[in-house]
């Protein structure tokens, strides 16, 4: 990633941290940041939520994305609001990802 990409990644991390959304380690639940050609993609994996105990065979601990649509939406809106309040350009990518785009250079006129 170029200097602009590293600066954006650092800025996104700082804004999210200030808002209480700390990035998690690779492969863990929580907020994930991924470098992208147009900026930084981020999403949330809610694996750390307590799952109700079920009787019978043990099921997968990772909830399917469709299991938590309202919570996913609220979390995404909260992250997007924090990023936009910091002056960053945020685009929605499906139901699970946000793209923080590089700032466009001013048109030379």
Biopython code that builds the backbone (N, CA, C, O; Angstrom):
import numpy as np
from Bio.PDB.StructureBuilder import StructureBuilder

atoms = [
    (1, "UNK", "N", (0.856, -1.170, 0.000)),
    (1, "UNK", "CA", (0.000, 0.000, 0.000)),
    (1, "UNK", "C", (0.899, 1.229, 0.000)),
    (1, "UNK", "O", (1.938, 1.236, 0.659)),
    (2, "UNK", "N", (0.514, 2.252, -0.723)),
    (2, "UNK", "CA", (1.313, 3.473, -0.819)),
    (2, "UNK", "C", (1.154, 4.334, 0.432)),
    (2, "UNK", "O", (0.397, 3.991, 1.340)),
    (3, "UNK", "N", (1.871, 5.446, 0.468)),
    (3, "UNK", "CA", (1.818, 6.333, 1.639)),
    (3, "UNK", "C", (0.410, 6.841, 1.911)),
    (3, "UNK", "O", (-0.017, 6.928, 3.062)),
    (4, "UNK", "N", (-0.310, 7.176, 0.839)),
    (4, "UNK", "CA", (-1.694, 7.648, 0.993)),
    (4, "UNK", "C", (-2.542, 6.561, 1.642)),
    (4, "UNK", "O", (-3.367, 6.848, 2.509)),
    (5, "UNK", "N", (-2.343, 5.322, 1.227)),
    (5, "UNK", "CA", (-3.097, 4.206, 1.787)),
    (5, "UNK", "C", (-2.770, 3.960, 3.246)),
    (5, "UNK", "O", (-3.661, 3.689, 4.050)),
    (6, "UNK", "N", (-1.486, 4.053, 3.593)),
    (6, "UNK", "CA", (-1.069, 3.874, 4.987)),
    (6, "UNK", "C", (-1.633, 4.984, 5.867)),
    (6, "UNK", "O", (-2.060, 4.729, 6.993)),
    (7, "UNK", "N", (-1.635, 6.218, 5.355)),
    (7, "UNK", "CA", (-2.186, 7.345, 6.108)),
    (7, "UNK", "C", (-3.690, 7.165, 6.341)),
    (7, "UNK", "O", (-4.187, 7.419, 7.439)),
    (8, "UNK", "N", (-4.405, 6.728, 5.312)),
    (8, "UNK", "CA", (-5.845, 6.509, 5.451)),
    (8, "UNK", "C", (-6.116, 5.383, 6.440)),
    (8, "UNK", "O", (-6.999, 5.508, 7.288)),
    (9, "UNK", "N", (-5.378, 4.299, 6.346)),
    (9, "UNK", "CA", (-5.546, 3.179, 7.260)),
    (9, "UNK", "C", (-5.317, 3.626, 8.703)),
    (9, "UNK", "O", (-6.096, 3.278, 9.590)),
    (10, "UNK", "N", (-4.259, 4.389, 8.940)),
    (10, "UNK", "CA", (-3.970, 4.893, 10.287)),
    (10, "UNK", "C", (-5.078, 5.826, 10.778)),
    (10, "UNK", "O", (-5.461, 5.786, 11.948)),
    (11, "UNK", "N", (-5.584, 6.658, 9.880)),
    (11, "UNK", "CA", (-6.657, 7.595, 10.256)),
    (11, "UNK", "C", (-7.934, 6.838, 10.607)),
    (11, "UNK", "O", (-8.594, 7.156, 11.596)),
    (12, "UNK", "N", (-8.286, 5.834, 9.794)),
    (12, "UNK", "CA", (-9.481, 5.025, 10.063)),
    (12, "UNK", "C", (-9.335, 4.335, 11.416)),
    (12, "UNK", "O", (-10.264, 4.346, 12.224)),
    (13, "UNK", "N", (-8.170, 3.733, 11.666)),
    (13, "UNK", "CA", (-7.940, 3.069, 12.961)),
    (13, "UNK", "C", (-8.107, 4.054, 14.120)),
    (13, "UNK", "O", (-8.735, 3.726, 15.126)),
    (14, "UNK", "N", (-7.552, 5.252, 13.983)),
    (14, "UNK", "CA", (-7.638, 6.249, 15.054)),
    (14, "UNK", "C", (-9.077, 6.683, 15.299)),
    (14, "UNK", "O", (-9.508, 6.781, 16.448)),
    (15, "UNK", "N", (-9.822, 6.945, 14.229)),
    (15, "UNK", "CA", (-11.216, 7.381, 14.373)),
    (15, "UNK", "C", (-12.041, 6.281, 15.040)),
    (15, "UNK", "O", (-12.811, 6.549, 15.963)),
    (16, "UNK", "N", (-11.878, 5.053, 14.573)),
    (16, "UNK", "CA", (-12.640, 3.949, 15.158)),
    (16, "UNK", "C", (-12.264, 3.726, 16.615)),
    (16, "UNK", "O", (-13.137, 3.478, 17.448)),
    (17, "UNK", "N", (-10.983, 3.810, 16.930)),
    (17, "UNK", "CA", (-10.535, 3.630, 18.309)),
    (17, "UNK", "C", (-11.114, 4.709, 19.220)),
    (17, "UNK", "O", (-11.575, 4.416, 20.323)),
    (18, "UNK", "N", (-11.088, 5.961, 18.754)),
    (18, "UNK", "CA", (-11.655, 7.072, 19.530)),
    (18, "UNK", "C", (-13.149, 6.875, 19.777)),
    (18, "UNK", "O", (-13.676, 7.307, 20.802)),
    (19, "UNK", "N", (-13.826, 6.220, 18.834)),
    (19, "UNK", "CA", (-15.265, 5.982, 18.954)),
    (19, "UNK", "C", (-15.575, 4.679, 19.709)),
    (19, "UNK", "O", (-16.740, 4.341, 19.919)),
    (20, "UNK", "N", (-14.524, 3.953, 20.114)),
    (20, "UNK", "CA", (-14.736, 2.717, 20.881)),
    (20, "UNK", "C", (-14.784, 1.457, 20.051)),
    (20, "UNK", "O", (-15.122, 0.393, 20.568)),
    (21, "UNK", "N", (-14.451, 1.548, 18.768)),
    (21, "UNK", "CA", (-14.448, 0.385, 17.881)),
    (21, "UNK", "C", (-13.005, -0.010, 17.599)),
    (21, "UNK", "O", (-12.423, 0.440, 16.612)),
    (22, "UNK", "N", (-12.430, -0.833, 18.440)),
    (22, "UNK", "CA", (-11.047, -1.251, 18.227)),
    (22, "UNK", "C", (-10.974, -2.403, 17.240)),
    (22, "UNK", "O", (-11.811, -3.305, 17.248)),
    (23, "UNK", "N", (-9.958, -2.354, 16.392)),
    (23, "UNK", "CA", (-9.707, -3.413, 15.413)),
    (23, "UNK", "C", (-9.294, -4.685, 16.146)),
    (23, "UNK", "O", (-8.640, -4.624, 17.187)),
    (24, "UNK", "N", (-9.678, -5.831, 15.602)),
    (24, "UNK", "CA", (-9.320, -7.103, 16.215)),
    (24, "UNK", "C", (-8.237, -7.799, 15.421)),
    (24, "UNK", "O", (-7.932, -7.422, 14.289)),
    (25, "UNK", "N", (-7.667, -8.807, 16.025)),
    (25, "UNK", "CA", (-6.624, -9.591, 15.365)),
    (25, "UNK", "C", (-7.218, -10.377, 14.208)),
    (25, "UNK", "O", (-8.415, -10.665, 14.192)),
    (26, "UNK", "N", (-6.379, -10.721, 13.245)),
    (26, "UNK", "CA", (-6.813, -11.506, 12.100)),
    (26, "UNK", "C", (-7.428, -12.819, 12.579)),
    (26, "UNK", "O", (-6.858, -13.499, 13.432)),
    (27, "UNK", "N", (-8.572, -13.171, 12.040)),
    (27, "UNK", "CA", (-9.237, -14.420, 12.374)),
    (27, "UNK", "C", (-10.120, -14.343, 13.607)),
    (27, "UNK", "O", (-10.780, -15.327, 13.942)),
    (28, "UNK", "N", (-10.153, -13.206, 14.295)),
    (28, "UNK", "CA", (-10.967, -13.059, 15.497)),
    (28, "UNK", "C", (-12.254, -12.310, 15.170)),
    (28, "UNK", "O", (-12.417, -11.760, 14.081)),
    (29, "UNK", "N", (-13.158, -12.305, 16.140)),
    (29, "UNK", "CA", (-14.400, -11.567, 15.953)),
    (29, "UNK", "C", (-14.139, -10.089, 16.185)),
    (29, "UNK", "O", (-13.124, -9.721, 16.778)),
    (30, "UNK", "N", (-15.037, -9.249, 15.728)),
    (30, "UNK", "CA", (-14.938, -7.813, 15.940)),
    (30, "UNK", "C", (-14.743, -7.040, 14.651)),
    (30, "UNK", "O", (-15.097, -7.520, 13.574)),
    (31, "UNK", "N", (-14.180, -5.844, 14.755)),
    (31, "UNK", "CA", (-13.986, -4.956, 13.608)),
    (31, "UNK", "C", (-12.756, -5.408, 12.815)),
    (31, "UNK", "O", (-11.687, -5.644, 13.378)),
    (32, "UNK", "N", (-12.933, -5.522, 11.510)),
    (32, "UNK", "CA", (-11.844, -5.919, 10.622)),
    (32, "UNK", "C", (-11.630, -4.844, 9.566)),
    (32, "UNK", "O", (-12.585, -4.342, 8.973)),
    (33, "UNK", "N", (-10.363, -4.496, 9.338)),
    (33, "UNK", "CA", (-9.988, -3.535, 8.303)),
    (33, "UNK", "C", (-9.208, -4.272, 7.235)),
    (33, "UNK", "O", (-8.316, -5.067, 7.534)),
    (34, "UNK", "N", (-9.553, -4.001, 5.979)),
    (34, "UNK", "CA", (-8.898, -4.651, 4.845)),
    (34, "UNK", "C", (-8.490, -3.568, 3.855)),
    (34, "UNK", "O", (-9.299, -2.717, 3.485)),
    (35, "UNK", "N", (-7.244, -3.604, 3.432)),
    (35, "UNK", "CA", (-6.787, -2.648, 2.412)),
    (35, "UNK", "C", (-7.511, -2.930, 1.107)),
    (35, "UNK", "O", (-7.728, -4.085, 0.739)),
    (36, "UNK", "N", (-7.880, -1.866, 0.415)),
    (36, "UNK", "CA", (-8.642, -1.962, -0.819)),
    (36, "UNK", "C", (-8.040, -0.972, -1.811)),
    (36, "UNK", "O", (-7.454, 0.034, -1.410)),
    (37, "UNK", "N", (-8.181, -1.253, -3.084)),
    (37, "UNK", "CA", (-7.629, -0.367, -4.120)),
    (37, "UNK", "C", (-8.198, 1.044, -4.029)),
    (37, "UNK", "O", (-7.519, 2.005, -4.390)),
    (38, "UNK", "N", (-9.434, 1.183, -3.551)),
    (38, "UNK", "CA", (-10.071, 2.497, -3.458)),
    (38, "UNK", "C", (-10.021, 3.090, -2.061)),
    (38, "UNK", "O", (-10.527, 4.190, -1.841)),
    (39, "UNK", "N", (-9.410, 2.370, -1.096)),
    (39, "UNK", "CA", (-9.350, 2.891, 0.267)),
    (39, "UNK", "C", (-9.198, 1.775, 1.279)),
    (39, "UNK", "O", (-8.294, 0.946, 1.176)),
    (40, "UNK", "N", (-10.098, 1.760, 2.267)),
    (40, "UNK", "CA", (-10.067, 0.757, 3.324)),
    (40, "UNK", "C", (-11.467, 0.195, 3.499)),
    (40, "UNK", "O", (-12.425, 0.946, 3.684)),
    (41, "UNK", "N", (-11.585, -1.129, 3.441)),
    (41, "UNK", "CA", (-12.862, -1.800, 3.701)),
    (41, "UNK", "C", (-12.902, -2.151, 5.182)),
    (41, "UNK", "O", (-11.884, -2.521, 5.766)),
    (42, "UNK", "N", (-14.082, -2.035, 5.786)),
    (42, "UNK", "CA", (-14.205, -2.476, 7.159)),
    (42, "UNK", "C", (-15.546, -3.133, 7.378)),
    (42, "UNK", "O", (-16.552, -2.783, 6.761)),
    (43, "UNK", "N", (-15.527, -4.099, 8.280)),
    (43, "UNK", "CA", (-16.730, -4.835, 8.615)),
    (43, "UNK", "C", (-16.646, -5.332, 10.044)),
    (43, "UNK", "O", (-15.624, -5.171, 10.712)),
    (44, "UNK", "N", (-17.735, -5.939, 10.508)),
    (44, "UNK", "CA", (-17.822, -6.403, 11.881)),
    (44, "UNK", "C", (-18.301, -7.844, 11.897)),
    (44, "UNK", "O", (-19.310, -8.182, 11.278)),
    (45, "UNK", "N", (-17.574, -8.685, 12.607)),
    (45, "UNK", "CA", (-17.972, -10.078, 12.797)),
    (45, "UNK", "C", (-18.405, -10.234, 14.247)),
    (45, "UNK", "O", (-17.572, -10.136, 15.148)),
    (46, "UNK", "N", (-19.695, -10.476, 14.494)),
    (46, "UNK", "CA", (-20.228, -10.471, 15.856)),
    (46, "UNK", "C", (-20.098, -11.792, 16.592)),
    (46, "UNK", "O", (-20.997, -12.156, 17.350)),
    (47, "UNK", "N", (-19.018, -12.514, 16.396)),
    (47, "UNK", "CA", (-18.866, -13.828, 16.997)),
    (47, "UNK", "C", (-18.804, -13.781, 18.515)),
    (47, "UNK", "O", (-19.090, -14.786, 19.166)),
    (48, "UNK", "N", (-18.441, -12.654, 19.092)),
    (48, "UNK", "CA", (-18.286, -12.599, 20.538)),
    (48, "UNK", "C", (-19.600, -12.453, 21.297)),
    (48, "UNK", "O", (-19.595, -12.447, 22.528)),
    (49, "UNK", "N", (-20.717, -12.338, 20.600)),
    (49, "UNK", "CA", (-22.004, -12.261, 21.272)),
    (49, "UNK", "C", (-22.334, -13.593, 21.920)),
    (49, "UNK", "O", (-22.068, -14.649, 21.348)),
    (50, "UNK", "N", (-22.901, -13.547, 23.086)),
    (50, "UNK", "CA", (-23.271, -14.784, 23.780)),
    (50, "UNK", "C", (-24.424, -15.446, 23.028)),
    (50, "UNK", "O", (-25.443, -14.816, 22.743)),
    (51, "UNK", "N", (-24.247, -16.690, 22.723)),
    (51, "UNK", "CA", (-25.286, -17.453, 22.042)),
    (51, "UNK", "C", (-26.145, -18.163, 23.081)),
    (51, "UNK", "O", (-25.614, -18.658, 24.076)),
    (52, "UNK", "N", (-27.458, -18.226, 22.874)),
    (52, "UNK", "CA", (-28.296, -18.943, 23.828)),
    (52, "UNK", "C", (-27.916, -20.418, 23.853)),
    (52, "UNK", "O", (-27.554, -21.004, 22.832)),
    (53, "UNK", "N", (-28.007, -20.995, 25.032)),
    (53, "UNK", "CA", (-27.693, -22.422, 25.143)),
    (53, "UNK", "C", (-28.829, -23.224, 24.539)),
    (53, "UNK", "O", (-30.005, -22.956, 24.784)),
    (54, "UNK", "N", (-28.457, -24.198, 23.756)),
    (54, "UNK", "CA", (-29.450, -25.054, 23.102)),
    (54, "UNK", "C", (-29.231, -26.477, 23.555)),
    (54, "UNK", "O", (-28.099, -26.908, 23.777)),
    (55, "UNK", "N", (-30.298, -27.182, 23.687)),
    (55, "UNK", "CA", (-30.184, -28.595, 24.028)),
    (55, "UNK", "C", (-29.950, -29.374, 22.749)),
    (55, "UNK", "O", (-30.396, -28.969, 21.676)),
    (56, "UNK", "N", (-29.267, -30.463, 22.863)),
    (56, "UNK", "CA", (-29.014, -31.276, 21.680)),
    (56, "UNK", "C", (-27.586, -31.094, 21.216)),
    (56, "UNK", "O", (-26.744, -30.590, 21.959)),
    (57, "UNK", "N", (-27.308, -31.504, 19.985)),
    (57, "UNK", "CA", (-25.935, -31.437, 19.466)),
    (57, "UNK", "C", (-25.411, -30.000, 19.451)),
    (57, "UNK", "O", (-26.157, -29.047, 19.229)),
    (58, "UNK", "N", (-24.122, -29.879, 19.693)),
    (58, "UNK", "CA", (-23.486, -28.563, 19.673)),
    (58, "UNK", "C", (-23.488, -28.011, 18.248)),
    (58, "UNK", "O", (-23.147, -28.717, 17.299)),
    (59, "UNK", "N", (-23.866, -26.779, 18.113)),
    (59, "UNK", "CA", (-23.911, -26.147, 16.800)),
    (59, "UNK", "C", (-22.747, -25.192, 16.667)),
    (59, "UNK", "O", (-22.060, -24.889, 17.643)),
    (60, "UNK", "N", (-22.534, -24.727, 15.468)),
    (60, "UNK", "CA", (-21.458, -23.772, 15.204)),
    (60, "UNK", "C", (-21.632, -22.532, 16.070)),
    (60, "UNK", "O", (-22.756, -22.067, 16.260)),
    (61, "UNK", "N", (-20.541, -21.992, 16.597)),
    (61, "UNK", "CA", (-20.591, -20.787, 17.427)),
    (61, "UNK", "C", (-20.744, -19.531, 16.593)),
    (61, "UNK", "O", (-21.257, -18.527, 17.088)),
    (62, "UNK", "N", (-20.320, -19.558, 15.357)),
    (62, "UNK", "CA", (-20.387, -18.363, 14.508)),
    (62, "UNK", "C", (-21.800, -18.214, 13.940)),
    (62, "UNK", "O", (-22.267, -19.082, 13.203)),
    (63, "UNK", "N", (-22.487, -17.105, 14.285)),
    (63, "UNK", "CA", (-23.817, -16.903, 13.730)),
    (63, "UNK", "C", (-23.742, -16.552, 12.253)),
    (63, "UNK", "O", (-22.812, -15.882, 11.805)),
    (64, "UNK", "N", (-24.711, -17.004, 11.522)),
    (64, "UNK", "CA", (-24.790, -16.642, 10.105)),
    (64, "UNK", "C", (-25.138, -15.165, 10.022)),
    (64, "UNK", "O", (-25.831, -14.652, 10.900)),
    (65, "UNK", "N", (-24.669, -14.457, 8.974)),
    (65, "UNK", "CA", (-24.970, -13.031, 8.857)),
    (65, "UNK", "C", (-26.459, -12.715, 8.941)),
    (65, "UNK", "O", (-26.835, -11.662, 9.455)),
    (66, "UNK", "N", (-27.304, -13.602, 8.450)),
    (66, "UNK", "CA", (-28.740, -13.356, 8.452)),
    (66, "UNK", "C", (-29.333, -13.437, 9.860)),
    (66, "UNK", "O", (-30.460, -12.991, 10.073)),
    (67, "UNK", "N", (-28.590, -14.004, 10.834)),
    (67, "UNK", "CA", (-29.094, -14.143, 12.191)),
    (67, "UNK", "C", (-29.191, -12.814, 12.929)),
    (67, "UNK", "O", (-29.985, -12.688, 13.861)),
    (68, "UNK", "N", (-28.407, -11.829, 12.535)),
    (68, "UNK", "CA", (-28.324, -10.577, 13.277)),
    (68, "UNK", "C", (-28.462, -9.355, 12.374)),
    (68, "UNK", "O", (-27.654, -8.434, 12.495)),
    (69, "UNK", "N", (-29.440, -9.301, 11.481)),
    (69, "UNK", "CA", (-29.474, -8.183, 10.534)),
    (69, "UNK", "C", (-29.642, -6.821, 11.197)),
    (69, "UNK", "O", (-28.995, -5.863, 10.774)),
    (70, "UNK", "N", (-30.478, -6.700, 12.210)),
    (70, "UNK", "CA", (-30.689, -5.408, 12.855)),
    (70, "UNK", "C", (-29.464, -4.930, 13.608)),
    (70, "UNK", "O", (-29.111, -3.752, 13.554)),
    (71, "UNK", "N", (-28.819, -5.848, 14.310)),
    (71, "UNK", "CA", (-27.622, -5.486, 15.062)),
    (71, "UNK", "C", (-26.468, -5.142, 14.129)),
    (71, "UNK", "O", (-25.730, -4.187, 14.376)),
    (72, "UNK", "N", (-26.311, -5.915, 13.060)),
    (72, "UNK", "CA", (-25.276, -5.619, 12.059)),
    (72, "UNK", "C", (-25.502, -4.237, 11.455)),
    (72, "UNK", "O", (-24.562, -3.459, 11.292)),
    (73, "UNK", "N", (-26.731, -3.948, 11.134)),
    (73, "UNK", "CA", (-27.077, -2.659, 10.518)),
    (73, "UNK", "C", (-26.766, -1.512, 11.479)),
    (73, "UNK", "O", (-26.176, -0.507, 11.080)),
    (74, "UNK", "N", (-27.160, -1.660, 12.736)),
    (74, "UNK", "CA", (-26.917, -0.619, 13.728)),
    (74, "UNK", "C", (-25.420, -0.403, 13.947)),
    (74, "UNK", "O", (-24.967, 0.737, 14.055)),
    (75, "UNK", "N", (-24.661, -1.478, 14.013)),
    (75, "UNK", "CA", (-23.223, -1.371, 14.219)),
    (75, "UNK", "C", (-22.577, -0.679, 13.023)),
    (75, "UNK", "O", (-21.717, 0.184, 13.192)),
    (76, "UNK", "N", (-22.992, -1.057, 11.816)),
    (76, "UNK", "CA", (-22.463, -0.427, 10.602)),
    (76, "UNK", "C", (-22.793, 1.051, 10.536)),
    (76, "UNK", "O", (-21.944, 1.861, 10.161)),
    (77, "UNK", "N", (-24.019, 1.411, 10.896)),
    (77, "UNK", "CA", (-24.418, 2.822, 10.901)),
    (77, "UNK", "C", (-23.602, 3.618, 11.920)),
    (77, "UNK", "O", (-23.219, 4.757, 11.655)),
    (78, "UNK", "N", (-23.337, 3.023, 13.077)),
    (78, "UNK", "CA", (-22.561, 3.710, 14.105)),
    (78, "UNK", "C", (-21.119, 3.931, 13.640)),
    (78, "UNK", "O", (-20.566, 5.013, 13.835)),
    (79, "UNK", "N", (-20.510, 2.917, 13.030)),
    (79, "UNK", "CA", (-19.145, 3.085, 12.522)),
    (79, "UNK", "C", (-19.108, 4.124, 11.414)),
    (79, "UNK", "O", (-18.220, 4.976, 11.388)),
    (80, "UNK", "N", (-20.080, 4.059, 10.487)),
    (80, "UNK", "CA", (-20.129, 5.016, 9.376)),
    (80, "UNK", "C", (-20.312, 6.437, 9.897)),
    (80, "UNK", "O", (-19.689, 7.366, 9.382)),
    (81, "UNK", "N", (-21.157, 6.620, 10.910)),
    (81, "UNK", "CA", (-21.379, 7.952, 11.472)),
    (81, "UNK", "C", (-20.098, 8.511, 12.085)),
    (81, "UNK", "O", (-19.793, 9.690, 11.911)),
    (82, "UNK", "N", (-19.350, 7.677, 12.800)),
    (82, "UNK", "CA", (-18.089, 8.130, 13.404)),
    (82, "UNK", "C", (-17.083, 8.524, 12.328)),
    (82, "UNK", "O", (-16.393, 9.536, 12.455)),
    (83, "UNK", "N", (-17.004, 7.729, 11.282)),
    (83, "UNK", "CA", (-16.060, 8.009, 10.197)),
    (83, "UNK", "C", (-16.445, 9.270, 9.427)),
    (83, "UNK", "O", (-15.587, 10.086, 9.093)),
    (84, "UNK", "N", (-17.742, 9.426, 9.148)),
    (84, "UNK", "CA", (-18.204, 10.622, 8.428)),
    (84, "UNK", "C", (-18.012, 11.878, 9.274)),
    (84, "UNK", "O", (-17.664, 12.934, 8.746)),
    (85, "UNK", "N", (-18.238, 11.769, 10.584)),
    (85, "UNK", "CA", (-18.040, 12.926, 11.475)),
    (85, "UNK", "C", (-16.583, 13.375, 11.479)),
    (85, "UNK", "O", (-16.285, 14.535, 11.761)),
    (86, "UNK", "N", (-15.675, 12.446, 11.164)),
    (86, "UNK", "CA", (-14.249, 12.778, 11.094)),
    (86, "UNK", "C", (-13.864, 13.292, 9.708)),
    (86, "UNK", "O", (-12.689, 13.550, 9.446)),
    (87, "UNK", "N", (-14.855, 13.441, 8.815)),
    (87, "UNK", "CA", (-14.597, 13.991, 7.492)),
    (87, "UNK", "C", (-14.199, 12.976, 6.437)),
    (87, "UNK", "O", (-13.719, 13.353, 5.367)),
    (88, "UNK", "N", (-14.389, 11.695, 6.719)),
    (88, "UNK", "CA", (-14.029, 10.663, 5.750)),
    (88, "UNK", "C", (-15.215, 10.325, 4.850)),
    (88, "UNK", "O", (-16.369, 10.463, 5.256)),
    (89, "UNK", "N", (-14.925, 9.885, 3.633)),
    (89, "UNK", "CA", (-15.954, 9.479, 2.676)),
    (89, "UNK", "C", (-16.227, 7.998, 2.875)),
    (89, "UNK", "O", (-15.324, 7.174, 2.732)),
    (90, "UNK", "N", (-17.475, 7.654, 3.206)),
    (90, "UNK", "CA", (-17.842, 6.273, 3.506)),
    (90, "UNK", "C", (-18.925, 5.813, 2.538)),
    (90, "UNK", "O", (-19.923, 6.503, 2.329)),
    (91, "UNK", "N", (-18.716, 4.643, 1.953)),
    (91, "UNK", "CA", (-19.700, 4.019, 1.054)),
    (91, "UNK", "C", (-20.106, 2.675, 1.651)),
    (91, "UNK", "O", (-19.283, 1.977, 2.244)),
    (92, "UNK", "N", (-21.373, 2.317, 1.491)),
    (92, "UNK", "CA", (-21.859, 1.024, 1.943)),
    (92, "UNK", "C", (-21.599, -0.010, 0.867)),
    (92, "UNK", "O", (-21.839, 0.239, -0.315)),
    (93, "UNK", "N", (-21.112, -1.162, 1.272)),
    (93, "UNK", "CA", (-20.837, -2.283, 0.365)),
    (93, "UNK", "C", (-21.603, -3.491, 0.861)),
    (93, "UNK", "O", (-21.111, -4.252, 1.694)),
    (94, "UNK", "N", (-22.815, -3.665, 0.342)),
    (94, "UNK", "CA", (-23.655, -4.768, 0.805)),
    (94, "UNK", "C", (-24.144, -4.493, 2.224)),
    (94, "UNK", "O", (-24.148, -3.350, 2.681)),
    (95, "UNK", "N", (-24.549, -5.540, 2.903)),
    (95, "UNK", "CA", (-25.066, -5.389, 4.257)),
    (95, "UNK", "C", (-23.982, -5.483, 5.319)),
    (95, "UNK", "O", (-24.231, -5.190, 6.488)),
    (96, "UNK", "N", (-22.779, -5.891, 4.923)),
    (96, "UNK", "CA", (-21.782, -6.201, 5.929)),
    (96, "UNK", "C", (-20.516, -5.360, 5.873)),
    (96, "UNK", "O", (-19.725, -5.419, 6.814)),
    (97, "UNK", "N", (-20.284, -4.590, 4.836)),
    (97, "UNK", "CA", (-19.012, -3.892, 4.669)),
    (97, "UNK", "C", (-19.205, -2.420, 4.379)),
    (97, "UNK", "O", (-20.197, -2.009, 3.776)),
    (98, "UNK", "N", (-18.232, -1.631, 4.824)),
    (98, "UNK", "CA", (-18.146, -0.209, 4.501)),
    (98, "UNK", "C", (-16.834, 0.012, 3.771)),
    (98, "UNK", "O", (-15.851, -0.680, 4.035)),
    (99, "UNK", "N", (-16.810, 0.962, 2.864)),
    (99, "UNK", "CA", (-15.582, 1.360, 2.188)),
    (99, "UNK", "C", (-15.294, 2.806, 2.546)),
    (99, "UNK", "O", (-16.103, 3.695, 2.278)),
    (100, "UNK", "N", (-14.146, 3.035, 3.149)),
    (100, "UNK", "CA", (-13.676, 4.395, 3.400)),
    (100, "UNK", "C", (-12.783, 4.714, 2.217)),
    (100, "UNK", "O", (-11.682, 4.180, 2.090)),
    (101, "UNK", "N", (-13.270, 5.591, 1.353)),
    (101, "UNK", "CA", (-12.589, 5.869, 0.083)),
    (101, "UNK", "C", (-11.523, 6.939, 0.238)),
    (101, "UNK", "O", (-11.623, 7.836, 1.076)),
    (102, "UNK", "N", (-10.486, 6.813, -0.607)),
    (102, "UNK", "CA", (-9.472, 7.855, -0.665)),
    (102, "UNK", "C", (-10.137, 9.162, -1.055)),
    (102, "UNK", "O", (-11.120, 9.169, -1.795)),
    (103, "UNK", "N", (-9.600, 10.266, -0.558)),
    (103, "UNK", "CA", (-10.114, 11.570, -0.955)),
    (103, "UNK", "C", (-9.695, 11.840, -2.381)),
    (103, "UNK", "O", (-8.558, 11.573, -2.769)),
    (104, "UNK", "N", (-10.606, 12.363, -3.146)),
    (104, "UNK", "CA", (-10.295, 12.692, -4.553)),
    (104, "UNK", "C", (-9.558, 14.010, -4.597)),
    (104, "UNK", "O", (-9.884, 14.951, -3.874)),
    (105, "UNK", "N", (-8.560, 14.061, -5.458)),
    (105, "UNK", "CA", (-7.820, 15.311, -5.627)),
    (105, "UNK", "C", (-8.747, 16.344, -6.263)),
    (105, "UNK", "O", (-9.585, 16.003, -7.097)),
    (106, "UNK", "N", (-8.597, 17.577, -5.877)),
    (106, "UNK", "CA", (-9.413, 18.647, -6.450)),
    (106, "UNK", "C", (-9.119, 18.765, -7.930)),
    (106, "UNK", "O", (-7.972, 18.654, -8.363)),
    (107, "UNK", "N", (-10.161, 18.990, -8.692)),
    (107, "UNK", "CA", (-9.985, 19.130, -10.154)),
    (107, "UNK", "C", (-9.125, 20.364, -10.445)),
    (107, "UNK", "O", (-9.352, 21.449, -9.908)),
    (108, "UNK", "N", (-8.164, 20.164, -11.285)),
    (108, "UNK", "CA", (-7.305, 21.288, -11.702)),
    (108, "UNK", "C", (-8.009, 22.029, -12.831)),
    (108, "UNK", "O", (-8.093, 21.524, -13.951)),
    (109, "UNK", "N", (-8.509, 23.211, -12.543)),
    (109, "UNK", "CA", (-9.221, 23.985, -13.559)),
    (109, "UNK", "C", (-8.534, 25.292, -13.812)),
    (109, "UNK", "O", (-8.991, 26.081, -14.639)),
]
sb = StructureBuilder()
sb.init_structure("model")
sb.init_model(0)
sb.init_chain("A")
sb.init_seg("    ")
for serial, (resi, resn, name, xyz) in enumerate(atoms, 1):
    if name == "N":
        sb.init_residue(resn, " ", resi, " ")
    sb.init_atom(name, np.array(xyz, "f"), 0.0, 1.0, " ", f" {name:<3s}", serial, name[0])
structure = sb.get_structure()
